[in-house]
Amino acid sequence: FDAQSATRRRVIVLMDPEPPVQTVRGQPPIEDPQAVAYADQLRAEGVLVITVNQTSPVASGDLFDNIQVDPRAIGAGRPVHRRMLERVRPASLVKSGTLIDELPANMPYVANSAVPPAVWDAAARTLTWNVLDLPFKTSTFSFEVRPSQEGEWPTNVRAKADVTDGWDHPNAITYPIPRIRVYGEAPPTKTPTPTRTPTPEPTPSPRPTGVPVPIYLPINLKMQPCQAETKAVDIALVIDTSGSMSETTSPAGPTKLQAATDAARAFLGQLVAGRDQAALVQFNNAATVVVPLSDGGAPAIAGLAALTQDTGTRIDLALDAATAALSVPERKATNNPVIILLTDGEPTGATPDEVRAAAANAKRAGMLIYTIGLGTSVDVQLMRDVASRPEWFYSAPDTADLAAIYASIAFEIPCKPEWP
């Protein structure tokens, strides 16, 4: 028994115990008083001693002595458990923790394929699941990869869980790494083309000169495979910093503003310096560009610590400020201009129609708009109207939903076509 055993029921089960005896050469064996005395001491300390299939003076009374169990009978030990022991288990298998899966470079992650949703860090090539109250039933964490090299390869660099179990014990679990065999696709067998005998063409008759009319030709645009690593974006991340963002969506959860900044930090961390750019905008009764359009996500991540709160929810001013932040000479013409607006309430100081007008101005300027409604006090229809498409509005009833929503938006942003 270890130190923690003092707070639990301590039980010793002796299977087929021989009687405790002491022997002296030339004399018959006699009962060992030291063994019995030690058993008495254990019982006095609250230890329950059970003997199975044999009687012994060390048992904790007749009820716990010589419990008959057929060793070959399936489940025959259950009556012993029912009579002697009470099974106690915690409410959940895992109270909290993280599961991290790191992928090799030749195993590209299929965006948004993690079930349940996970946070994908493209730079570190890691998937992270935050585990809360994991039930005792079998839980599966899965995702898809698309191997890029033939041969036999590991599917993971590492997979590790650091958790606190239902008994409040910390545990570190390292999972085995599977290996797969990747085969290339065999080229198709060409079918010989039969030789055709040319058929004489009739000589066309002269045609009158026609009247010029408009004609319509197809346009060929250069389209690369639209994957997370090929999406170049100029992002304006717009965050509501009104007073209600100090509230929580669940009793033990973080504030809305804390959860929003944490999710935004993970999202901005996926931007690639030299390719992507980001600006940070906050709004309450006014809208402020906290960080102008800058290379990569690092400047905007640093700006998250400078967010300030005040009263009011001027969504119209927020859209105007985001449009202005993306309408600067530094914007890259090859990048998609994207506004991601998060709010936890209805607009104040402006009508819904004025908000829609600000969104229309942004869309005419070429902006793609995604909206996130945090909590239960959001004007859902207005947020759908503000988004470039109705399905680009995301509802987050709880702060825990934000990380998966930002990951979904990163997947949904389309690639911008180029002229050949």
C-alpha positions in Angstrom: 0.0 0.0 0.0 1.3 3.4 -0.9 0.7 6.8 0.8 -2.6 7.3 -1.1 -4.0 4.1 0.2 -4.6 5.8 3.6 -7.7 7.5 2.0 -9.1 4.3 0.4 -10.4 0.9 1.6 -7.4 -1.4 1.9 -8.0 -5.1 1.1 -5.8 -8.1 1.0 -7.1 -11.2 -0.8 -5.3 -14.5 0.0 -5.9 -17.3 -2.6 -5.7 -20.8 -1.2 -3.7 -19.7 1.9 -1.7 -22.3 3.8 -2.2 -22.0 7.6 0.5 -19.7 9.1 2.9 -22.1 10.9 6.3 -22.1 12.3 8.5 -25.2 12.4 11.2 -26.4 14.7 13.3 -29.3 13.6 12.2 -32.6 15.2 8.9 -31.1 16.4 5.4 -30.9 14.6 4.5 -27.5 13.1 2.6 -25.1 15.3 0.5 -22.0 14.6 2.8 -19.0 14.0 1.9 -16.4 16.6 3.9 -13.7 14.8 1.8 -14.1 11.6 -1.4 -14.0 13.6 -0.2 -11.0 15.6 0.7 -9.1 12.4 -2.7 -9.9 10.9 -4.3 -8.5 14.1 -2.3 -5.3 13.6 -3.4 -5.0 10.0 -7.0 -5.5 11.0 -6.7 -2.9 13.7 -5.4 -0.4 11.1 -8.6 -1.0 9.0 -7.2 -3.5 6.5 -9.7 -6.1 5.3 -8.2 -9.6 5.0 -10.1 -12.1 2.8 -9.2 -15.7 2.3 -10.4 -17.7 -0.7 -10.8 -21.5 -0.9 -9.0 -22.1 2.5 -9.6 -21.2 6.1 -7.0 -19.1 8.0 -6.9 -17.4 11.4 -5.6 -14.2 9.6 -9.1 -13.6 8.0 -11.2 -10.7 9.2 -13.9 -12.9 10.7 -16.0 -15.7 9.5 -17.7 -13.7 6.8 -14.4 -13.1 5.1 -12.9 -16.6 5.7 -12.8 -19.5 3.2 -14.8 -18.0 0.4 -15.4 -20.9 -2.0 -14.7 -20.1 -5.6 -14.1 -22.6 -8.4 -10.9 -21.4 -10.1 -12.1 -22.8 -13.5 -15.6 -21.3 -13.4 -16.1 -18.2 -15.6 -17.2 -15.4 -13.5 -17.3 -17.4 -10.3 -15.3 -14.7 -8.5 -18.1 -12.2 -8.8 -20.0 -13.4 -5.7 -16.9 -12.6 -3.7 -16.8 -9.1 -5.1 -20.4 -8.5 -4.4 -20.1 -9.7 -0.8 -16.8 -8.2 0.1 -16.0 -5.2 -2.0 -17.7 -2.1 -3.3 -16.6 -0.9 -6.7 -16.0 2.8 -6.8 -14.9 4.6 -10.0 -14.7 8.3 -10.9 -17.3 10.1 -13.0 -14.9 10.2 -16.0 -11.9 8.3 -17.3 -10.0 11.5 -18.0 -10.8 14.8 -16.4 -8.6 17.0 -18.6 -5.6 16.9 -20.8 -4.3 17.1 -24.3 -3.6 14.6 -27.1 -0.9 15.7 -29.6 -0.2 13.9 -32.9 2.8 15.1 -34.9 2.8 14.1 -38.6 5.8 13.5 -40.9 6.4 15.9 -43.9 5.4 13.1 -46.3 2.0 12.6 -44.6 0.0 15.8 -45.5 -3.0 16.3 -43.2 -6.4 16.4 -44.9 -7.8 19.6 -43.6 -10.8 19.5 -41.3 -10.7 15.7 -41.2 -10.0 15.3 -37.5 -12.8 13.7 -35.5 -13.5 15.1 -33.0 -12.2 18.5 -34.3 -8.6 19.3 -33.5 -6.4 22.3 -33.8 -3.9 21.9 -36.7 -0.6 23.8 -36.4 0.8 23.7 -39.9 4.3 25.0 -38.8 4.8 22.4 -36.1 2.8 19.8 -38.1 0.8 18.8 -35.0 -2.9 18.0 -34.3 -4.0 18.9 -30.8 -7.1 17.7 -29.1 -8.2 19.2 -25.8 -9.7 16.4 -23.8 -12.4 17.2 -21.1 -14.4 14.7 -19.1 -13.6 11.7 -21.4 -16.2 9.0 -20.6 -15.4 5.4 -19.8 -16.8 4.2 -23.1 -14.4 3.6 -25.9 -13.3 7.0 -27.4 -11.7 7.3 -30.9 -9.6 10.1 -32.2 -9.1 10.0 -35.9 -7.9 12.0 -38.9 -6.9 11.5 -42.5 -3.6 11.9 -44.2 -2.7 11.7 -47.9 0.7 10.1 -48.3 3.0 11.8 -50.8 5.8 9.2 -51.2 5.9 5.6 -52.2 7.5 3.2 -49.8 7.0 2.1 -46.2 6.6 5.0 -43.8 5.5 5.8 -40.3 2.2 7.7 -40.1 3.3 9.7 -37.1 6.4 11.3 -35.7 4.9 10.9 -32.2 1.6 10.6 -30.5 1.3 11.5 -26.8 -1.4 12.3 -24.3 -0.8 14.2 -21.1 -3.9 13.9 -19.0 -5.3 14.0 -15.5 -7.4 10.9 -14.9 -10.7 10.6 -12.9 -8.7 10.0 -9.7 -6.8 13.3 -10.2 -3.6 11.4 -11.1 -1.4 12.9 -13.8 -0.6 10.4 -16.6 1.6 10.6 -19.7 0.7 8.1 -22.5 2.9 7.5 -25.5 1.1 5.7 -28.3 2.7 3.2 -30.7 3.4 4.6 -34.2 1.9 2.6 -37.1 3.6 2.1 -40.4 2.0 1.9 -43.8 3.0 0.7 -47.2 2.3 3.3 -50.0 2.0 2.0 -53.6 2.1 4.2 -56.7 -0.6 4.0 -59.2 0.3 1.9 -62.3 0.0 3.8 -65.6 -2.9 2.7 -67.8 -2.2 0.5 -70.8 -2.6 2.4 -74.0 -5.1 1.0 -76.5 -3.7 1.0 -80.1 -5.6 3.5 -82.3 -6.9 1.8 -85.4 -5.7 3.3 -88.7 -8.5 5.0 -90.5 -9.0 5.3 -94.2 -9.5 8.9 -95.1 -12.8 9.8 -96.6 -12.7 12.4 -99.4 -14.2 15.7 -98.2 -16.6 17.5 -100.5 -15.4 20.8 -101.7 -17.4 23.5 -99.7 -19.5 26.0 -101.7 -18.5 29.7 -101.3 -20.5 31.3 -98.5 -21.7 34.9 -98.3 -19.9 37.2 -96.0 -21.7 37.2 -92.6 -22.7 40.1 -90.4 -20.3 40.5 -87.5 -21.9 39.2 -84.2 -20.5 38.9 -80.6 -18.9 35.6 -79.8 -18.2 34.1 -76.3 -15.0 32.3 -75.6 -14.1 30.3 -72.4 -11.5 31.8 -70.1 -8.8 29.5 -68.8 -7.7 30.4 -65.3 -4.6 28.9 -63.6 -6.0 26.9 -60.7 -3.6 25.2 -58.3 -4.8 22.5 -55.9 -6.6 24.4 -53.1 -5.0 23.2 -49.9 -4.2 24.9 -46.7 -0.5 25.3 -47.7 -1.5 27.0 -51.0 -4.0 29.5 -49.7 -2.4 33.0 -49.6 -4.5 35.5 -47.6 -4.6 39.0 -46.3 -6.6 38.7 -43.1 -8.4 41.3 -41.0 -9.2 39.6 -37.7 -12.0 41.6 -36.0 -12.7 41.0 -32.3 -15.6 42.3 -30.2 -14.2 43.9 -27.0 -17.4 45.1 -25.5 -18.1 44.8 -21.8 -20.1 41.6 -22.2 -17.0 39.8 -23.5 -15.8 39.7 -19.8 -18.6 37.2 -19.2 -18.3 33.4 -19.5 -20.5 30.9 -21.4 -20.1 28.2 -18.8 -19.5 28.5 -15.0 -16.0 27.1 -15.1 -15.0 28.3 -18.5 -12.7 31.2 -19.5 -14.1 34.7 -20.4 -15.4 35.2 -23.9 -12.5 37.6 -24.6 -9.9 35.2 -23.3 -11.3 32.3 -25.3 -11.5 34.5 -28.4 -7.8 35.6 -28.1 -6.7 32.1 -27.5 -8.5 30.8 -30.6 -7.3 33.8 -32.6 -3.7 33.1 -31.5 -3.9 29.5 -32.8 -5.4 30.7 -36.1 -2.8 33.4 -36.7 0.0 31.0 -35.8 -0.9 29.0 -39.0 -0.2 32.0 -41.3 3.1 31.8 -43.3 5.4 34.8 -43.2 6.4 36.0 -46.7 3.1 34.7 -48.0 0.2 35.7 -45.7 -0.5 39.0 -44.0 -2.7 40.0 -41.1 -4.3 43.0 -39.4 -6.0 43.1 -36.0 -9.1 45.2 -35.3 -11.0 45.6 -32.0 -14.5 47.2 -31.6 -16.8 48.4 -28.8 -18.4 51.9 -29.1 -15.6 52.6 -31.6 -13.4 50.5 -33.9 -9.6 50.6 -33.8 -7.0 49.0 -36.0 -4.7 47.7 -33.3 -2.2 46.2 -35.7 -2.1 47.3 -39.3 -1.6 44.8 -42.2 1.7 43.1 -41.4 3.7 40.2 -42.7 2.7 36.8 -41.2 0.7 36.4 -38.0 3.3 37.3 -35.4 2.6 41.1 -35.2 -1.1 40.4 -34.8 -0.5 37.7 -32.2 1.6 40.3 -30.2 -1.3 42.8 -30.6 -3.8 40.5 -28.9 -2.3 41.5 -25.5 -3.1 45.1 -26.3 -6.9 44.7 -26.7 -9.0 47.0 -24.4 -12.6 46.8 -23.4 -15.4 49.4 -23.4 -19.1 49.6 -23.7 -21.0 49.3 -27.1 -21.0 47.0 -30.1 -20.5 49.1 -33.3 -20.3 46.3 -35.8 -20.8 48.8 -38.7 -17.6 50.7 -37.7 -15.8 47.4 -37.3 -16.5 46.4 -40.9 -15.5 49.8 -42.1 -12.2 49.7 -40.2 -11.4 46.1 -41.4 -12.1 47.2 -45.0 -9.8 50.2 -44.6 -7.1 48.0 -43.0 -7.2 45.7 -46.1 -7.3 48.6 -48.6 -3.7 49.8 -48.2 -0.8 49.8 -50.6 0.8 46.9 -48.6 -2.0 44.5 -49.6 -0.9 41.8 -52.0 -2.9 41.5 -55.2 -2.3 37.8 -55.3 -3.8 37.2 -51.8 -7.5 36.8 -50.9 -8.7 39.7 -48.7 -10.6 38.1 -45.8 -12.5 39.6 -42.9 -13.2 37.4 -39.9 -15.6 39.2 -37.4 -16.4 37.8 -34.0 -19.1 39.3 -31.8 -21.2 38.2 -28.8 -24.1 40.6 -29.1 -26.4 42.6 -31.3 -25.3 46.0 -32.7 -25.6 49.2 -30.7 -25.4 52.7 -32.0 -26.3 51.6 -35.5 -29.3 49.9 -37.1 -29.1 46.4 -38.6 -29.5 48.0 -42.0 -26.5 50.2 -41.4 -24.5 47.1 -40.5 -25.7 45.4 -43.7 -24.7 48.5 -45.7 -21.2 48.4 -44.2 -20.9 44.8 -45.1 -22.1 45.5 -48.7 -19.3 48.2 -49.0 -16.7 45.6 -47.9 -18.0 43.0 -50.4 -18.0 45.6 -53.2 -14.3 46.2 -52.3 -13.7 42.5 -52.9 -13.6 41.4 -49.3 -14.6 37.8 -48.2 -16.5 38.0 -44.9 -16.8 35.3 -42.3 -18.8 35.9 -39.1 -18.7 34.2 -35.7 -21.5 34.6 -33.1 -20.3 33.8 -29.6 -22.9 32.9 -27.0 -26.7 33.1 -27.2 -27.3 36.9 -27.6 -26.3 37.2 -31.2 -28.6 38.4 -34.1 -28.1 35.2 -36.1 -29.9 36.5 -39.2 -27.9 39.7 -39.3 -24.7 37.8 -39.0 -25.7 35.5 -41.9 -26.5 38.6 -44.0 -23.1 40.2 -43.2 -21.2 37.0 -44.2 -20.4 36.7 -47.9 -22.4 33.4 -47.9 -25.0 32.4 -45.3 -23.0 29.2 -44.5 -19.9 31.4 -43.7 -21.7 32.4 -40.4 -20.6 30.1 -37.5 -22.4 29.9 -34.2 -20.4 29.2 -31.1 -22.8 28.7 -28.1 -19.8 28.0 -25.9 -16.2 29.3 -25.8 -14.9 25.8 -26.2 -16.3 25.8 -29.8 -14.1 28.6 -31.0 -10.9 26.7 -31.8 -12.7 24.2 -34.1 -14.6 27.1 -35.8 -11.4 29.0 -36.7 -9.9 25.7 -38.0 -13.1 25.3 -40.2 -12.7 28.9 -41.5 -9.1 28.2 -42.4 -10.3 25.3 -44.4 -13.2 27.1 -46.1 -11.2 30.1 -47.4 -11.0 29.6 -51.1 -7.8 29.8 -53.2 -7.6 32.9 -55.5 -7.4 32.0 -59.2 -4.6 33.4 -61.3 -4.4 34.3 -65.0 -2.3 31.9 -67.0 
